[in-house]
Amino acid sequence: MNAPQAIIEKIQLSDGREITIETGKLAKQANGAVVVRMGGTMLLATVVASKDAKPGVDFLPLTVDYREKFYSAGKIPGNFFRREARPSDEEILTMRLVDRVLRPLFPSDFHAEVQVMISLISYDKECMPESLAGLAASAAIAITDIPFNGPMSEVTVARIDGKLVVNPSMENLAKADLNIMVGATKDSIVMVEGEMNEISEQEMIEAIKFAHEEIKVQVAAQERLAERVGKSLPKREYSHEDHNEEIREKVWAQTYDKVLEVAKTPSAKEERHDNFQAVLADFLAQYSEEELETVEPFAKIYFHDVEKEAMRQMILNDKIRLDGRSPETIRPIWSEVDYLPGAHGSAIFTRGETQSLTAVTLGSVKDANMVDTVAINYDQKFFLHYNFPPFSTGEARPLRGTSRREVGHGNLAQRALAKMIPSENPYTIRIVSDILESNGSSSMATVCAGTLALMDAGVQISKPVSGIAMGLVTDPKSGKFTVLSDILGDEDHLGDMDFKVTGTADGITACQMDIKVEGLTMDIMEKALIQAKDGRLHILNELLKTIDTPRPDVKPHAPKMEVLEIPKEFIGAVIGPGGKIIQQMQKDFDTVIAIEEIGEIGRIEISGVNRENINATIAAINEITFVPTVGEVYNGKVVKVMDFGAFVAIAKGTEGLLHISEIEWARLDKVPYNEGDQVEVKFMGYDDRKKMKLSRKVLLPRPAREERPAREDRPREDRPQGDRPQRRDDRPQNNGGQNPENKG
């Protein structure tokens, strides 16, 4: 049997590199399957959609799954089972990036279960797979008859040395001062997420425009591929929603004005919810129990539409929001630091009805987060965990591990703060944000609380960071739009955009944007960014009223840390046979010692609560690794006295000879020291036999020469003997007790 003939489309990037999309060869029983390849990186994407929706389902049950096969890079998983297990945080983040672009592109009334699976089957370090995942998922759907308002694609845009590039390698990405993932159709931006080095709003817009031009080329290639495959049109017919126009008209006629009145009355989240439900209950009261079985399900659907439209029109026409604010107003803020006495740093940040309790823990390199994926393997020394318990929204539901949402929100906050951690920071830093109340933008509350907690912990961050979530309400018919600052949960749910922006006073550090409507213009996006800057700076000023600079030192109960660098050849001496020496030092001084080999250097981290013990540990290591410096002065200890000089120890295990002629400028007949005496000496280098040479006399003032007669005019006995080397016939001789001058 011959292999099937694949259908291939090619995409040319602006820098000349090529991406291919292939279908018809693999996974032919899926509704759609493609292999996307760039360099040696290959992704297999498949999609399957059920023919009909399950009874009672009124939403899109879309699952996007992304997995990296370790064989793609010739690696074996490092876990106990030696097989791919639960997805890593990095895989979950890629799933979310793809899901957030795909989901709004399905028809709103399409409720059949859809499963998109993307697998990394070959990895090339020059081509990052997450940059291709959105393209692969969209292409797999585009060649099917599944209803879809795409195609779409995603690209990574980075700015390296001032130049924007698309889909860079991991190595080049490390040099970038801007790194964003953009997802879009040929007409509209749908999603943006990334991190930056305090860039301006205009620089952000330029990067998004650059990404969109690249995406248009990739969308066109998918359209060509779908046309060649031939089964993408017509799209399958479906009927996943039943409607009753009579009930719809009644709900709108009898509830709209009442709902609008509730919306215009400023209220808290729970009170507003109860008031809306009272309007619905009043409407349903006109029906009998038998009639309600038919009416109530439809009434709830249409009443939700009434709530949405009333809120939107109120904002568009009256510029009033559900809690009474204007579009630009930020909710009241209060914050506090040092709330948790046991934590190394802590803060409470509350904005309106959203609250984060955040704690900082400082650790050593041994506490680093081990990241091990197909593409990367390193120890992460700064990481943030975000928790969203059900009580924060007044719900009672089971806890089933960390959700994808929690991973995504935590990653956004982590990226917002990471650039502000100094490179010389010696600690492993873990931040934990527990959301205690939530009514919009808990991830941005995490950024603000994280800034406060870091400063409370004494971490010398470069600059404080704040964050804000922006919303948008549009009316396609009239062309009206309103940008909202610091959105509520309802405004996020019923609005058209959720745009989170974080930054310092000098620029943007991270962003995350999801668009729910087509045709969002760059003008609207630019207005949102400018308005976000004003809100960000307002929130930042509120933070600085609580604590404006990092504490000068860590808390008394927090670990203190020092970092030493030693020549690589001393690492074994510090560790000792079987770790004996390093273990004994940790026991003696109650410290934690971690050694890491970096090139030709041994990097030693010493941590402990007591600074005196840390200093004692440093002294012990310095003794082991001591290398004298020529010309340096040391306070030594006499360990042995000989006729010709004294042996002086300038460090433990390091001693040299202080010759009798190097003790003083005057000639000495006897070494003037005893064992145990302290003496200051200068290291002069090594002799021909590699022995250390020490000198004390070079540290003493040299005696001035006295005015005296010329040598030939002086009696021999008047000539100072210390001014010249002894000649052989000047020295006493052992000649049977006789002086040679007395020979007869």
Residue, then its C-alpha position, 0 to 999 in steps of 0.5 A: m500500500n502506498a502512503p497517501q499523498a499529503i496536501i501542503e501549503k507554505i507560509q513565508l515569514s517576513d524574515g524569509r523563514e518558512i512554515t508548512i501546513e500538511t494534511g491528509k497523511l496522519a490521523k485521518q479518522a479525526n474530523g480534521a488533522v494537520v501537521v505544522r512544521m517550522g525548521g525541525t519543530m513539528l506539531l500535530a493538531t486534531v479536532v473532533a466535534s460531536k454531531d449534536a449538543k447534549p441535552g441541557v447544555d447551553f454553552l460551548p464545551l470546548t477542550v483545548d489540550y496541548r502536550e509535549k512529547f519528550y521523544s520530540a527532543g530525544k529526552i526521557p521524562g524525569n518522573f518516577f513513571r518515565r512517561e508523560a504525566r499531567p500537563s506542566d504549567e508551561e503546557i497549560l499556559t499554551m492551552r489557554l493561549v489557544d483556547r482564548v482565541l478559538r472560543p469566541l470564534f465559534p457561533s454563540d448558539f453552537h453547543a456541541e462538544v469540541q476537542v482540539m488536541i495539539s501534540l509537539i512531535s518534533y522539537d528544534k530549539e530554533c523554533m518555539p512550539e508555542s508560537l505555532a500552536g494556535l496556527a495548528a489548531s485553527a488549521a485543523i478546524a479550518i479544513t472541516d465542516i465544523p462551524f467556525n468564524g475563523p481561521m485565526s493564528e497566533v505569533t510571538v513578537a519580540r523586539i531585539d536590539g530595537k527591531l521587531v521579529v516574529n517567532p524568535s528562537m528561545e536564545n534570541l527571546a532572552k535578549a528581547d525587551l518586549n515579548i508578546m503573543v498575539g492572536a487574531t483573525k484577518d480582520s480583528i485582534v482577539m488576544v494579546e499576552g506578554e511581558m515587557n521592559e517598561i515600554s510605552e503604550q505606542e510601542m505596544i501598539e506598534a508591536i500588535k500591528f506588526a503581529h497582525e500583518e504576519i497573521k494575515v499571511q498565515v490566515a490566507a494560507q489556511e484558507r487556501l488549504a481549506e479550499r484544496v481539501g474541499k470538505s470545509l464548505p458547506k458547514r454542517e447544519y445544527s440546531h442547538e437552541d430552542h426559542n420561544e418568541e412570545i416569552r422573549e417579547k414578554v420578558w423584554a417588555q415587562t422587565y427591561d425598565k425595571v432592570l434598567e432602574v436597578a442598574k442605575t441604582p448604585s449597589a454592592k455585588e450581592e445586593r445588585h444580584d438580589n435586586f435583579q433576581a427579584v425582578l425576575a421572580d416578579f415576572l415569573a409570579q404571573y405563571s402557574e406551576e405547570e406553566l413555569e415548567t415551560v416558561e422559566p427556562f426560556a425566561k432565564i435566558y432572555f432575562h440575562d439578555v435584558e440585564k446585558e443590554a440594560m447595563r450596556q445602554m446605561i454605560l453608553n448613553d449615561k456614562i454610569r456604571l453598575d456601582g455608580r462610578s464614571p467610566e474612568t473612576i477607580r474603586p476605593i482602595w485600602s492596603e496594609v503590610d506586615y499583616l502575617p507575623g510568621a511570613h517573611g513579608s505580607a500584604i493585604f490589598t483591597r480594591g472595591e470588593t476584590q481582595s488579595l492576601t499575599a505572602v512572600t517566602l525567602g529561601s535558598v537556591k535549594d528551594a528553587n522551582m525545578v522547571d523541566t520540559v521538552a524545551i527548557n530545564y532550569d531552576q526558577k528562583f522567582f515564582l508566584h502562585y495564585n489561589f482562587p478559593p470558592f468562598s471568594t465569590g460566595e460559592a460552595r463547590p469542591l476543590r479539585g486541584t489547581s485550575r488552568r485559570e489559577v495557573g494563568h492568572g498566577n503567571l500573568a502576575q509573576r511576569a508583571l513583577a519578575k523584571m523588578i527583581p534585581s539580578e543580584n538578588p541572592y534569594t529564591i522568592r515565592i509569592v502566594s496570593d490567596i484571593l479572599e474576595s473577588n468582584g473583578s480583576s483579582s490577578m491585578a490585585t495580586v500584582c499590587a499585593g505582591t509589590l507591597a509584600l516584596m517591599d515588606a519582605g525587604v526585597q530590593i525591587s527596582k520599582p513598584v508595580s501596579g495593575i489594572a483591568m480595562g473593559l469595553v462596551t460597544d454598540p455596532k449599530s450606533g458606533k458608540f463605545t466606552v472604555l471602562s477602568d477597573i472593571l467589575g465582574d459583571e462588566d467583564h462578563l457582559g462587556d466586550m473586552d478584558f484588558k489587563v495592564t501592569g507597569t511601573a511609573d515608567g512603562i508597561t511590564a505585562c499585559q493580557m487582553d481578550i476581545k469578545v467582539e470583532g472589528l476592534t480598531m487600533d484607535i479603541m485599543e490605543k484609548a484603552l491603553i492611555q486610560a489604563k495608564d492613568g488608572r495604573l498611576h492612580i493605583l500606584n500612588e495609593l500603594l505608595k501611601t502604605i509603603d513607598t520603599p523596600r525595607p532596608d533589611v529582611k525581617p529578623h526571623a527571615p533567612k539572611m543570605e550571603v553569596l561567595e564565589i570561589p575558584k572551581e578547583f576549591i569546590g571539592a575541598v569545601i564539600g569534603p569527602g562524602g560531604k563531611i566538611i560542608q555538613q559539619m559547617q552547617k551543623d556547627f553554624d546552623t546555616v544552609i550552604a548550597i554550592e553551584e558550579i557555573g563555568e570556572i566559578g563555584r557559587i556558594e549561597i550561605s543562608g541562616v537566621n543569625r548573621e553572626n553564624i553566617n559570618a562564621t561560615i564565611a570565615a570557615i570557607n575563606e580559610i579552606t579556599f584561601v589564596p594569598t595575593v601578592g602585595e597584600v598585608y596579612n595579620g599572621k600568627v607565628v607557628k614555629v621559630m628557627d635560627f634563620g627566621a619564623f614560620v608565620a600562618i596567614a590563614k588556616g593551612t597557609e604559612g610561609l617563612l619570614h626570614i630573619s633578614e626580613i624582620e627589620w632593617a637592622r641586622l638581627d642575631k636572633v629571631p625576636y618572636n615566640e610561637g603564638d605571637q601575632v605579626e603583620v607581614k606582606f606577601m612578597g610572592y614565591d621563591d624558585r622552589k614555590k615557597m612563600k616569601l613574607s616580609r615585615k621590614v617593608l612595612l616599617p619606615r626605612p632608616a635614613r642614611e647618616e652623614r659620614p666620612a667617605r669609606e677610605d677616610r674611615p677607620r675600619e672599626d668605624r664602618p657600620q656593618g649593617d650598611r653592606p653585605q658581610r664579606r667572607d673575611d668579615r665573618p667569624q670563622n671556626n678555625g680551631g678557635q683561632n682568628p685568621e688575622n692572628k696567624g703568625 
